[in-house]
Each structure stands twice: as structure tokens, then as C-alpha cells.
């Protein structure tokens, strides 16, 4: 019984984390990813992390409205 309760709580926690971490529908609707010359278009910083080598230093220039990726530092 404890094992089932533990698995249930884990599933609830993972679902909550997925819902909280994603952009809201309003944010996604107002963001337009432009065509960028040297980097990918983006809406959020987390979209640029892989382009910057997975260092966690990826940033998006648009402030949530759509911009181009660049790497901090």
C-alpha cells in the first residue's frame, strides 16, 4: 500500500512540474519566432540552451515576444 501511494504522489508531482514549467497559452500566442541569420529564433531562454552547448547560458533577445538566441558570457 505504501509503495502504491508513493508512486501516486510521484506521478502527481511530475505532472504538476510539467504543467508549471511550460509556457502559458497567452505567452505562446503573443510570441513570434523571427528568422534569425546566425542563431535560431526563440521565445524563451530555455529554447537556446542546446544551441549554446547545453551550458545553461542560452538567452533569448526578445523578452518573451520573439527574438534570436545568443549565449551569455
C-alpha positions as semicolon CSV with decimal commas, in nm:
position;residue;x (nm);y (nm);z (nm)
1;X;0,000;0,000;0,000
2;X;0,283;0,244;0,084
3;X;0,450;0,167;-0,248
4;X;0,133;0,249;-0,444
5;X;0,082;0,571;-0,251
6;X;0,443;0,668;-0,315
7;X;0,409;0,604;-0,689
8;X;0,087;0,802;-0,699
9;X;0,248;1,100;-0,526
10;X;0,545;1,081;-0,762
11;X;0,312;1,085;-1,063
12;X;0,123;1,386;-0,924
13;X;0,449;1,573;-0,859
14;X;0,579;1,505;-1,211
15;X;0,252;1,617;-1,367
16;X;0,249;1,937;-1,162
17;X;0,610;2,014;-1,258
18;X;0,531;1,967;-1,627
19;X;0,231;2,198;-1,608
20;X;0,417;2,471;-1,420
21;X;0,732;2,470;-1,636
22;X;0,560;2,511;-1,974
23;X;0,463;2,847;-2,122
24;X;0,105;2,955;-2,077
25;X;-0,123;2,972;-2,382
26;X;-0,125;3,352;-2,366
27;X;0,255;3,366;-2,367
28;X;0,283;3,123;-2,656
29;X;0,020;3,310;-2,859
30;X;0,189;3,651;-2,840
31;X;0,537;3,521;-2,925
32;X;0,652;3,516;-3,287
33;X;0,981;3,346;-3,364
34;X;1,163;3,558;-3,622
35;X;1,401;3,426;-3,887
36;X;1,747;3,492;-3,747
37;X;2,063;3,499;-3,958
38;X;2,313;3,321;-3,731
39;X;2,107;3,175;-3,446
40;X;1,769;3,010;-3,401
41;X;1,456;3,214;-3,337
42;X;1,323;3,183;-2,983
43;X;1,064;3,295;-2,731
44;X;1,224;3,181;-2,404
45;X;1,578;3,143;-2,273
46;X;1,542;2,767;-2,225
47;X;1,499;2,725;-2,602
48;X;1,855;2,849;-2,657
49;X;2,040;2,629;-2,408
50;X;2,107;2,346;-2,653
51;X;2,227;2,594;-2,918
52;X;2,477;2,730;-2,663
53;X;2,614;2,383;-2,594
54;X;2,390;2,290;-2,302
55;X;2,577;2,520;-2,066
56;X;2,265;2,689;-1,931
57;X;2,390;3,022;-2,069
58;X;2,146;3,045;-2,359
59;X;1,941;3,364;-2,372
60;X;1,664;3,493;-2,598
61;X;1,678;3,857;-2,704
62;X;1,303;3,909;-2,743
63;X;1,192;3,927;-2,381
64;X;0,918;3,669;-2,437
65;X;0,781;3,829;-2,755
66;X;1,012;3,654;-3,000
67;X;1,380;3,711;-3,066
68;X;1,708;3,544;-3,154
69;X;1,925;3,321;-2,939
70;X;2,258;3,434;-2,802
71;X;2,497;3,292;-2,545
72;X;2,583;3,480;-2,226
73;X;2,948;3,511;-2,143
